[in-house]
Amino acid sequence: MASLKQLKTQFLEYTEIEKGRAARTLENYDHYLSRFLAYIKTDDPKNITDEKVREFRIWLNRQSNNHKSDIETLSRKTQGYHLIAIRAFLKYLVRQGVASMAPERIELPKIPERSLDLITREELQRLLDSPSTTDLQDLRDKAILELLFSTGLRVSELCSLTVDLNLSSDELSIRGKGGKVRVVFLSPDAKKHIREYLKARKDMSEALFVQLPAKGKENKKEVEALTKRSVERMVKQRAIQSGISKKVTPHVIRHCFATDLLSNGADLRSVQAMLGHASISTTQIYTHVTDKHLRDVHKKFHNSK
């Protein structure tokens, strides 16, 4: 019989190949499961019991959050992620016919509703307008910002784009989380600024967005594609340049994309499809800040003075 360590490796391979999960998800599952298996100190799947999981949950609840302070414990959200990984692992064991604890016996903690990081429409416009010159960096950054707001792309999806993008079409097929393909739409502004950026490029890279060559190496034909971290750093710097005091990331622009659609009357299912959310419950977080009907009712019937 395979050991728990071997089964964990097989589970991660299954999750990568059959489920098509992202590398970050696999890293998190590996971390959470390794933590659990190190705590229960057994290599026999039959020794995963209600009592062992209960003890682990108590231990987990008392761990400090090293990213903050020694006093602050792990958030309920992080604790929940550990249990989600354990339950997914147990489901895999059932599928493989390995006797262990039933996955449905693990109850996930109630996690407080996620809050949205938002900037105002005026702040967003200042951000979009921050690259204002015709040098290559400004042209590139302007194209990135306009594309993010036009499509609601995740930063990883943006970094995967290539120069063979069809700018004669308003539609773009993108492969997102789990290898799922969806259609997003290019605004006239996004297409215009991508064209201007591509026209100014001199390199031969196939990546749509690339790192700028160092001074003296402008004629270098091979340059590296822009990384997720580079895009995040650029958005942060542009936000500071725009006088925005809030933390701004590419994901904040994705939030702005969704809230803009919903506040202008788009239906939730359409926004779910454009964002690439597997469940509509993920998209519903935006309705709390964009329910135009409720705002209109308040304005009409609330007797404010």
VENJOVEN-V191497 format. One record per residue. RES is the residue in one small letter. PSI is psi in whole degrees, 0 to 359 (NA if undefined). NEAR is the number of other C-alpha atoms within 10 Angstrom. D_FIRST is the distance of its C-alpha to the first C-alpha in Angstrom with 2 decimals. Layout:
# VENJOVEN-V191497
res,psi,near,d_first
RES,PSI,NEAR,D_FIRST
RES,PSI,NEAR,D_FIRST
This chain:
# VENJOVEN-V191497
res,psi,near,d_first
m,139,8,0.00
a,147,12,3.80
s,166,12,6.49
l,324,18,9.46
k,317,17,11.55
q,320,11,9.77
l,324,19,9.72
k,317,21,13.30
t,316,13,14.30
q,320,15,13.19
f,317,22,15.09
l,321,20,18.07
e,318,15,18.22
y,317,14,18.18
t,324,20,20.84
e,312,16,22.91
i,309,11,22.91
e,322,10,22.69
k,341,12,24.38
g,31,16,26.73
r,153,17,26.79
a,158,14,29.09
a,322,10,28.14
r,321,9,29.44
t,318,15,27.16
l,319,18,24.08
e,318,11,25.44
n,315,14,25.98
y,316,23,22.53
d,315,17,21.06
h,311,13,23.58
y,318,19,23.12
l,322,19,19.32
s,321,13,19.44
r,316,14,22.11
f,313,20,20.19
l,326,17,17.02
a,327,11,19.48
y,315,15,21.29
i,345,15,18.65
k,53,11,17.35
t,156,14,13.77
d,9,16,10.34
d,119,14,8.87
p,331,19,9.66
k,342,12,11.35
n,1,16,13.72
i,108,20,15.29
t,169,15,18.34
d,317,13,21.95
e,318,10,23.20
k,317,14,21.06
v,320,19,22.18
r,315,12,25.73
e,320,14,25.88
f,320,19,24.68
r,320,16,27.41
i,314,10,30.00
w,316,11,29.04
l,320,20,29.12
n,340,15,32.51
r,1,13,33.93
q,144,15,32.99
s,154,15,35.98
n,103,14,36.47
n,339,11,36.94
h,348,8,38.72
k,268,10,41.46
s,167,9,42.26
d,342,10,40.71
i,320,11,41.94
e,127,13,40.69
t,171,17,37.18
l,140,18,34.70
s,158,15,36.10
r,329,16,34.77
k,314,15,34.11
t,320,16,31.81
q,320,19,30.05
g,323,18,29.65
y,323,17,28.05
h,315,22,25.29
l,326,22,24.63
i,317,20,24.88
a,318,20,22.11
i,316,20,19.83
r,319,20,20.72
a,321,15,20.15
f,316,21,16.62
l,324,24,15.95
k,322,19,17.62
y,319,20,15.31
l,319,21,12.23
v,316,14,14.38
r,328,9,15.23
q,1,11,11.69
g,24,9,11.23
v,125,16,8.90
a,124,14,10.64
s,191,16,12.64
m,141,20,16.36
a,128,15,18.63
p,328,18,20.02
e,351,11,23.55
r,347,11,23.72
i,117,16,24.29
e,129,11,28.02
l,142,16,29.36
p,150,13,32.46
k,124,9,35.75
i,131,12,36.70
p,143,8,40.44
e,135,8,41.77
r,138,9,41.72
s,153,9,45.16
l,137,13,46.66
d,114,14,48.09
l,152,19,51.28
i,160,19,54.44
t,165,10,57.72
r,323,11,59.04
e,319,9,61.69
e,320,17,59.16
l,316,21,57.11
q,321,12,60.27
r,321,17,61.11
l,313,26,57.65
l,328,21,58.03
d,355,14,61.51
s,323,20,60.60
p,108,20,60.29
s,0,11,63.97
t,181,10,64.98
t,14,13,64.61
d,162,11,62.76
l,321,17,59.37
q,314,15,57.35
d,320,15,59.16
l,318,22,58.85
r,311,24,55.10
d,322,23,54.57
k,316,26,56.84
a,319,24,54.91
i,310,26,51.58
l,316,24,52.98
e,322,24,54.66
l,319,21,51.59
l,316,24,49.33
f,330,23,51.83
s,326,21,52.51
t,336,23,48.89
g,23,26,46.80
l,147,23,44.30
r,154,18,41.49
v,326,19,42.16
s,324,15,39.13
e,320,15,40.54
l,317,23,43.97
c,342,20,42.74
s,352,17,41.12
l,151,16,44.48
t,169,15,46.36
v,350,14,50.08
d,20,9,50.02
l,131,14,50.22
n,97,11,52.62
l,0,16,55.38
s,350,7,57.52
s,153,10,55.20
d,354,13,54.73
e,151,15,51.08
l,124,14,48.03
s,131,11,44.53
i,138,18,41.86
r,114,14,38.09
g,213,19,36.77
k,140,16,33.59
g,15,15,30.66
g,10,12,32.71
k,137,11,35.06
v,136,12,38.61
r,168,14,41.63
v,132,14,45.35
v,169,19,47.37
f,137,16,51.11
l,127,19,53.35
s,159,15,56.55
p,321,12,59.77
d,316,14,59.71
a,314,22,56.17
k,318,21,57.07
k,313,14,60.35
h,331,20,58.85
i,318,23,56.00
r,315,14,58.69
e,322,16,60.79
y,313,23,57.89
l,323,17,56.84
k,327,11,60.50
a,347,13,60.76
r,145,17,57.67
k,351,13,58.28
d,175,17,54.76
m,14,11,52.73
s,146,16,49.39
e,345,15,47.65
a,142,17,46.51
l,316,20,48.78
f,124,25,48.95
v,160,21,49.10
q,144,15,49.75
l,138,17,53.40
p,151,15,54.43
a,160,9,55.97
k,136,7,59.73
g,349,7,61.00
k,26,10,57.98
e,334,13,58.99
n,6,12,59.25
k,129,12,55.74
k,326,12,54.18
e,118,13,50.50
v,162,17,49.50
e,149,14,46.19
a,150,19,45.11
l,136,17,45.56
t,165,17,42.42
k,317,17,41.46
r,322,11,42.52
s,319,14,45.85
v,317,22,46.57
e,318,15,45.77
r,320,15,48.07
m,314,17,50.80
v,319,23,50.76
k,315,19,50.96
q,321,16,53.91
r,325,20,55.69
a,317,22,55.37
i,316,16,56.95
q,328,14,59.62
s,0,18,60.30
g,25,12,60.90
i,120,18,57.86
s,340,11,56.77
k,160,13,53.50
k,123,13,50.21
v,129,22,50.00
t,169,19,46.96
p,328,25,46.28
h,331,17,44.40
v,322,20,47.63
i,324,26,49.38
r,318,21,46.71
h,316,19,47.57
c,321,24,51.24
f,311,20,50.60
a,314,24,49.02
t,327,22,51.59
d,316,16,54.42
l,311,15,53.36
l,320,20,52.91
s,342,16,56.10
n,11,11,58.01
g,3,13,56.84
a,147,13,53.70
d,155,11,51.35
l,321,18,47.92
r,321,14,46.02
s,317,13,47.76
v,321,21,47.04
q,315,18,43.35
a,319,16,43.28
m,329,18,45.14
l,339,23,42.91
g,29,23,39.70
h,133,15,38.33
a,326,13,35.50
s,141,11,36.86
i,339,15,40.52
s,331,11,39.86
t,323,12,39.40
t,333,18,42.82
q,343,14,44.47
i,331,15,44.66
y,340,21,47.64
t,336,14,49.63
h,336,12,50.47
v,1,14,52.60
t,11,18,53.91
d,93,15,55.02
k,325,15,58.48
h,314,11,59.39
l,320,11,58.91
r,320,11,60.91
d,321,11,63.69
v,316,10,63.74
h,314,12,64.04
k,323,11,66.84
k,321,9,68.70
f,345,8,68.43
h,126,9,67.98
n,72,7,71.33
s,148,6,71.00
k,NA,3,74.16
